Amino acid sequence: MYNDKTTALKDGDLCLVIAGTHKGKWGKINDINTSKTGHITITVEQDNTLRFKTLMKNVVPKEIEK
């Protein structure tokens, strides 16, 4: 279920949410935790300082547009 792209993310990386409540939003990863049930959760902070939590399986790295 987890792919190599999502497990390679770390604090400070840009990510794009591809599933769940926050689908389509993107931001910088601030906090990575493992819950009691074993799911990996992350806190994402957007440019406008809005923060939200989501599951690691719902995000992929965001490509930086040049």
BANUFI-557198 format. One record per atom (N, C-alpha, C, O, CB): residue number from 1; atom name; x, y, z. Coordinates in nm, 3 decimals. Each point is the difference from the previous one (the first is absolute). Glycine has a CB too. Layout:
BEGIN
<NUM,"CA",<X,Y,Z>>
...
***
This chain:
BEGIN
<1,"N",<0.082,-0.119,0.000>>
<1,"CA",<-0.082,0.119,0.000>>
<1,"C",<0.086,0.125,0.000>>
<1,"O",<-0.033,0.098,-0.067>>
<1,"CB",<-0.146,-0.223,0.187>>
<2,"N",<0.290,0.124,-0.046>>
<2,"CA",<0.088,0.116,0.003>>
<2,"C",<0.099,-0.012,-0.115>>
<2,"O",<0.054,-0.108,-0.026>>
<2,"CB",<-0.079,0.130,0.278>>
<3,"N",<0.049,0.088,-0.320>>
<3,"CA",<0.097,-0.005,-0.109>>
<3,"C",<0.130,0.065,0.044>>
<3,"O",<0.005,0.070,0.101>>
<3,"CB",<-0.191,-0.065,-0.271>>
<4,"N",<0.292,-0.029,0.093>>
<4,"CA",<0.132,0.050,0.035>>
<4,"C",<0.006,0.152,0.002>>
<4,"O",<0.079,0.058,0.075>>
<4,"CB",<0.017,-0.263,-0.172>>
<5,"N",<-0.178,0.271,0.016>>
<5,"CA",<0.004,0.146,-0.007>>
<5,"C",<-0.045,0.064,0.131>>
<5,"O",<0.058,0.100,0.042>>
<5,"CB",<-0.100,-0.114,-0.287>>
<6,"N",<-0.060,-0.042,0.310>>
<6,"CA",<-0.050,0.062,0.122>>
<6,"C",<0.088,-0.034,0.119>>
<6,"O",<0.012,0.082,0.090>>
<6,"CB",<-0.243,-0.092,-0.182>>
<7,"N",<0.292,-0.106,0.095>>
<7,"CA",<0.082,-0.034,0.115>>
<7,"C",<0.133,0.074,-0.002>>
<7,"O",<0.070,0.003,0.102>>
<7,"CB",<-0.179,-0.227,-0.097>>
<8,"N",<0.146,0.285,-0.116>>
<8,"CA",<0.126,0.072,-0.011>>
<8,"C",<-0.014,0.146,0.044>>
<8,"O",<0.100,0.072,0.003>>
<8,"CB",<-0.034,-0.223,-0.189>>
<9,"N",<-0.185,0.196,0.220>>
<9,"CA",<-0.020,0.139,0.041>>
<9,"C",<0.055,0.023,0.140>>
<9,"O",<0.000,-0.090,0.083>>
<9,"CB",<-0.204,0.104,-0.228>>
<10,"N",<0.250,0.109,0.170>>
<10,"CA",<0.053,0.037,0.131>>
<10,"C",<-0.043,0.143,0.033>>
<10,"O",<-0.057,0.069,-0.085>>
<10,"CB",<0.255,-0.225,0.056>>
<11,"N",<-0.172,0.200,0.150>>
<11,"CA",<-0.035,0.136,0.042>>
<11,"C",<0.061,0.103,-0.095>>
<11,"O",<0.117,-0.010,-0.038>>
<11,"CB",<-0.130,-0.066,0.278>>
<12,"N",<-0.068,0.174,-0.280>>
<12,"CA",<0.046,0.106,-0.087>>
<12,"C",<-0.027,-0.023,-0.147>>
<12,"O",<0.013,0.092,-0.080>>
<12,"CB",<0.158,-0.049,0.247>>
<13,"N",<-0.209,-0.166,-0.205>>
<13,"CA",<-0.030,-0.030,-0.141>>
<13,"C",<-0.136,0.056,-0.038>>
<13,"O",<-0.091,0.007,0.082>>
<13,"CB",<0.232,-0.214,-0.069>>
<14,"N",<-0.155,0.247,-0.139>>
<14,"CA",<-0.129,0.041,-0.053>>
<14,"C",<-0.077,-0.124,-0.042>>
<14,"O",<0.057,-0.091,-0.060>>
<14,"CB",<0.035,0.314,-0.017>>
<15,"N",<-0.221,-0.226,0.108>>
<15,"CA",<-0.081,-0.114,-0.038>>
<15,"C",<-0.136,0.046,-0.050>>
<15,"O",<-0.047,0.109,0.034>>
<15,"CB",<0.167,-0.252,0.134>>
<16,"N",<-0.182,0.058,-0.249>>
<16,"CA",<-0.132,0.023,-0.055>>
<16,"C",<-0.092,-0.108,0.052>>
<16,"O",<0.033,-0.118,-0.008>>
<16,"CB",<0.061,0.228,-0.200>>
<17,"N",<-0.209,-0.072,0.262>>
<17,"CA",<-0.096,-0.096,0.053>>
<17,"C",<-0.085,-0.052,-0.116>>
<17,"O",<-0.062,0.079,-0.072>>
<17,"CB",<0.057,0.037,0.299>>
<18,"N",<0.003,-0.248,-0.247>>
<18,"CA",<-0.070,-0.060,-0.114>>
<18,"C",<-0.128,-0.073,0.040>>
<18,"O",<-0.074,-0.046,-0.087>>
<18,"CB",<0.294,0.025,-0.025>>
<19,"N",<-0.247,0.008,0.242>>
<19,"CA",<-0.120,-0.069,0.046>>
<19,"C",<-0.041,0.055,0.137>>
<19,"O",<0.080,0.064,0.069>>
<19,"CB",<-0.015,-0.272,-0.199>>
<20,"N",<-0.188,0.182,0.167>>
<20,"CA",<-0.048,0.040,0.131>>
<20,"C",<-0.067,0.137,-0.001>>
<20,"O",<-0.027,0.056,-0.106>>
<20,"CB",<0.206,-0.192,0.205>>
<21,"N",<-0.204,0.188,0.019>>
<21,"CA",<-0.070,0.126,0.019>>
<21,"C",<0.072,0.118,-0.064>>
<21,"O",<-0.066,0.090,-0.053>>
<21,"CB",<-0.024,-0.182,0.263>>
<22,"N",<0.221,0.093,-0.206>>
<22,"CA",<0.078,0.115,-0.047>>
<22,"C",<0.053,-0.020,-0.141>>
<22,"O",<0.100,0.062,-0.038>>
<22,"CB",<-0.037,-0.017,0.274>>
<23,"N",<-0.126,-0.129,-0.314>>
<23,"CA",<0.044,-0.031,-0.137>>
<23,"C",<0.018,0.128,-0.081>>
<23,"O",<-0.087,0.088,-0.001>>
<23,"CB",<-0.032,-0.310,0.012>>
<24,"N",<0.234,0.231,-0.081>>
<24,"CA",<0.029,0.116,-0.084>>
<24,"C",<0.081,0.107,0.069>>
<24,"O",<0.051,0.090,-0.067>>
<24,"CB",<-0.259,-0.139,-0.050>>
<25,"N",<0.221,0.043,0.249>>
<25,"CA",<0.080,0.100,0.072>>
<25,"C",<0.145,-0.045,0.003>>
<25,"O",<0.029,-0.119,-0.014>>
<25,"CB",<-0.229,0.185,0.156>>
<26,"N",<0.290,0.028,-0.124>>
<26,"CA",<0.141,-0.033,0.011>>
<26,"C",<0.067,0.093,0.098>>
<26,"O",<-0.050,0.109,0.029>>
<26,"CB",<0.052,-0.195,-0.263>>
<27,"N",<0.112,0.043,0.284>>
<27,"CA",<0.075,0.080,0.095>>
<27,"C",<0.124,-0.072,0.046>>
<27,"O",<0.042,-0.099,-0.060>>
<27,"CB",<-0.253,0.206,0.134>>
<28,"N",<0.271,-0.055,0.032>>
<28,"CA",<0.125,-0.053,0.053>>
<28,"C",<-0.029,-0.091,0.120>>
<28,"O",<-0.080,0.034,0.086>>
<28,"CB",<0.204,0.173,-0.165>>
<29,"N",<-0.059,-0.322,0.083>>
<29,"CA",<-0.017,-0.093,0.110>>
<29,"C",<0.073,0.055,0.123>>
<29,"O",<0.117,0.036,-0.007>>
<29,"CB",<-0.136,-0.232,-0.152>>
<30,"N",<-0.053,0.201,0.272>>
<30,"CA",<0.058,0.051,0.124>>
<30,"C",<0.024,-0.108,0.104>>
<30,"O",<0.098,0.006,0.075>>
<30,"CB",<-0.210,0.207,-0.120>>
<31,"N",<0.026,-0.312,0.051>>
<31,"CA",<0.007,-0.097,0.108>>
<31,"C",<-0.043,-0.136,-0.053>>
<31,"O",<-0.103,-0.012,-0.066>>
<31,"CB",<0.057,0.192,0.238>>
<32,"N",<0.124,-0.284,-0.143>>
<32,"CA",<-0.033,-0.137,-0.040>>
<32,"C",<-0.011,-0.084,0.126>>
<32,"O",<0.092,-0.003,0.081>>
<32,"CB",<0.026,0.029,-0.305>>
<33,"N",<-0.231,-0.094,0.241>>
<33,"CA",<-0.024,-0.084,0.117>>
<33,"C",<-0.055,-0.135,-0.042>>
<33,"O",<-0.058,-0.014,-0.107>>
<33,"CB",<0.015,0.218,0.246>>
<34,"N",<0.062,-0.302,-0.053>>
<34,"CA",<-0.062,-0.131,-0.019>>
<34,"C",<-0.102,-0.017,0.111>>
<34,"O",<0.033,0.011,0.118>>
<34,"CB",<0.175,-0.110,-0.228>>
<35,"N",<-0.334,0.072,0.071>>
<35,"CA",<-0.107,-0.013,0.098>>
<35,"C",<0.008,-0.136,0.071>>
<35,"O",<0.079,-0.086,-0.038>>
<35,"CB",<-0.224,0.239,-0.100>>
<36,"N",<0.064,-0.171,0.240>>
<36,"CA",<-0.005,-0.127,0.073>>
<36,"C",<-0.039,-0.116,-0.090>>
<36,"O",<0.041,-0.114,0.023>>
<36,"CB",<-0.100,0.240,0.182>>
<37,"N",<-0.020,-0.097,-0.307>>
<37,"CA",<-0.045,-0.106,-0.092>>
<37,"C",<0.100,-0.028,-0.111>>
<37,"O",<-0.021,-0.090,-0.081>>
<37,"CB",<-0.212,0.156,0.131>>
<38,"N",<0.342,0.012,-0.055>>
<38,"CA",<0.104,-0.024,-0.098>>
<38,"C",<-0.007,0.086,-0.125>>
<38,"O",<0.085,-0.013,-0.088>>
<38,"CB",<-0.080,-0.212,0.174>>
<39,"N",<-0.106,0.311,-0.096>>
<39,"CA",<-0.011,0.088,-0.116>>
<39,"C",<0.093,0.120,0.016>>
<39,"O",<0.017,0.052,0.111>>
<39,"CB",<-0.256,-0.125,-0.145>>
<40,"N",<0.300,0.115,-0.074>>
<40,"CA",<0.091,0.114,0.002>>
<40,"C",<-0.081,0.126,-0.031>>
<40,"O",<-0.063,0.009,-0.106>>
<40,"CB",<0.262,-0.153,0.036>>
<41,"N",<-0.197,0.240,0.162>>
<41,"CA",<-0.072,0.125,-0.019>>
<41,"C",<0.101,0.113,-0.014>>
<41,"O",<0.109,-0.004,0.056>>
<41,"CB",<-0.308,-0.081,0.075>>
<42,"N",<0.159,0.186,-0.208>>
<42,"CA",<0.087,0.116,-0.020>>
<42,"C",<-0.080,0.128,0.020>>
<42,"O",<-0.122,0.002,-0.017>>
<42,"CB",<0.265,-0.132,-0.143>>
<43,"N",<-0.073,0.236,0.197>>
<43,"CA",<-0.059,0.133,0.006>>
<43,"C",<0.056,0.077,-0.118>>
<43,"O",<0.121,0.008,-0.019>>
<43,"CB",<-0.146,-0.012,0.273>>
<44,"N",<-0.065,0.062,-0.333>>
<44,"CA",<0.038,0.076,-0.119>>
<44,"C",<-0.032,0.147,0.026>>
<44,"O",<-0.110,0.033,0.044>>
<44,"CB",<0.068,-0.231,-0.197>>
<45,"N",<0.139,0.286,0.125>>
<45,"CA",<-0.021,0.144,0.016>>
<45,"C",<0.002,0.065,-0.138>>
<45,"O",<0.098,-0.012,-0.073>>
<45,"CB",<0.007,0.010,0.304>>
<46,"N",<-0.213,0.071,-0.264>>
<46,"CA",<-0.008,0.070,-0.127>>
<46,"C",<0.070,0.134,0.009>>
<46,"O",<0.035,0.045,0.109>>
<46,"CB",<-0.252,-0.161,-0.161>>
<47,"N",<0.236,0.181,-0.063>>
<47,"CA",<0.067,0.130,-0.004>>
<47,"C",<-0.071,0.106,0.084>>
<47,"O",<0.064,0.089,0.055>>
<47,"CB",<0.017,-0.146,-0.282>>
<48,"N",<-0.214,0.047,0.238>>
<48,"CA",<-0.077,0.098,0.076>>
<48,"C",<-0.008,-0.037,0.149>>
<48,"O",<-0.088,0.050,0.071>>
<48,"CB",<-0.045,-0.001,-0.278>>
<49,"N",<0.223,-0.134,0.255>>
<49,"CA",<0.014,-0.046,0.138>>
<49,"C",<-0.115,-0.088,0.049>>
<49,"O",<-0.005,-0.033,0.118>>
<49,"CB",<0.133,0.238,-0.076>>
<50,"N",<-0.219,-0.244,-0.130>>
<50,"CA",<-0.105,-0.094,0.036>>
<50,"C",<0.063,-0.138,0.014>>
<50,"O",<0.075,-0.043,-0.087>>
<50,"CB",<-0.252,0.180,-0.033>>
<51,"N",<0.147,-0.206,0.231>>
<51,"CA",<0.056,-0.132,0.024>>
<51,"C",<-0.111,-0.104,0.006>>
<51,"O",<-0.109,0.029,0.047>>
<51,"CB",<0.301,0.074,0.078>>
<52,"N",<-0.163,-0.223,-0.174>>
<52,"CA",<-0.095,-0.110,0.010>>
<52,"C",<0.075,-0.131,0.011>>
<52,"O",<0.116,-0.009,-0.040>>
<52,"CB",<-0.287,0.137,-0.092>>
<53,"N",<0.105,-0.229,0.186>>
<53,"CA",<0.059,-0.132,0.013>>
<53,"C",<-0.062,-0.093,-0.103>>
<53,"O",<-0.118,0.012,-0.034>>
<53,"CB",<0.161,0.025,0.280>>
<54,"N",<0.038,-0.130,-0.296>>
<54,"CA",<-0.047,-0.098,-0.095>>
<54,"C",<0.087,-0.125,0.011>>
<54,"O",<0.102,0.001,0.070>>
<54,"CB",<-0.186,0.180,-0.226>>
<55,"N",<0.044,-0.286,0.089>>
<55,"CA",<0.077,-0.124,0.001>>
<55,"C",<0.109,0.006,-0.106>>
<55,"O",<-0.018,0.059,-0.106>>
<55,"CB",<-0.182,-0.186,0.189>>
<56,"N",<0.313,0.067,-0.053>>
<56,"CA",<0.113,-0.001,-0.094>>
<56,"C",<-0.039,-0.069,-0.131>>
<56,"O",<0.050,0.038,-0.106>>
<56,"CB",<0.110,-0.040,0.300>>
<57,"N",<-0.247,-0.098,-0.188>>
<57,"CA",<-0.038,-0.071,-0.123>>
<57,"C",<-0.081,0.088,-0.095>>
<57,"O",<-0.017,-0.036,-0.117>>
<57,"CB",<0.018,-0.176,0.247>>
<58,"N",<-0.050,0.326,-0.083>>
<58,"CA",<-0.081,0.090,-0.082>>
<58,"C",<0.081,0.108,-0.070>>
<58,"O",<-0.058,0.084,-0.069>>
<58,"CB",<-0.127,-0.128,0.223>>
<59,"N",<0.317,0.043,-0.140>>
<59,"CA",<0.082,0.107,-0.059>>
<59,"C",<0.109,-0.057,-0.092>>
<59,"O",<0.044,-0.114,0.014>>
<59,"CB",<-0.090,0.257,0.188>>
<60,"N",<0.089,-0.058,-0.295>>
<60,"CA",<0.113,-0.029,-0.087>>
<60,"C",<0.088,0.124,-0.001>>
<60,"O",<-0.047,0.110,0.030>>
<60,"CB",<-0.088,-0.274,-0.176>>
<61,"N",<0.264,0.148,0.113>>
<61,"CA",<0.087,0.117,-0.008>>
<61,"C",<-0.050,0.097,-0.108>>
<61,"O",<-0.045,-0.043,-0.106>>
<61,"CB",<0.240,-0.096,0.185>>
<62,"N",<-0.186,0.268,-0.051>>
<62,"CA",<-0.040,0.101,-0.099>>
<62,"C",<0.123,0.040,-0.079>>
<62,"O",<0.104,0.034,0.056>>
<62,"CB",<-0.292,0.051,0.091>>
<63,"N",<0.175,-0.089,-0.278>>
<63,"CA",<0.109,0.042,-0.087>>
<63,"C",<0.010,0.151,0.004>>
<63,"O",<-0.102,0.070,-0.007>>
<63,"CB",<0.070,-0.272,-0.142>>
<64,"N",<0.152,0.253,0.159>>
<64,"CA",<0.022,0.145,0.000>>
<64,"C",<-0.001,0.047,-0.144>>
<64,"O",<0.079,-0.047,-0.083>>
<64,"CB",<0.057,0.038,0.299>>
<65,"N",<-0.226,0.102,-0.246>>
<65,"CA",<-0.013,0.051,-0.136>>
<65,"C",<0.109,0.102,-0.027>>
<65,"O",<0.022,0.091,0.080>>
<65,"CB",<-0.271,-0.131,-0.077>>
<66,"N",<0.316,0.024,-0.116>>
<66,"CA",<0.109,0.091,-0.034>>
<66,"C",<-0.040,0.093,-0.111>>
<66,"O",<0.079,0.084,-0.042>>
<66,"CB",<0.085,-0.254,0.111>>
***
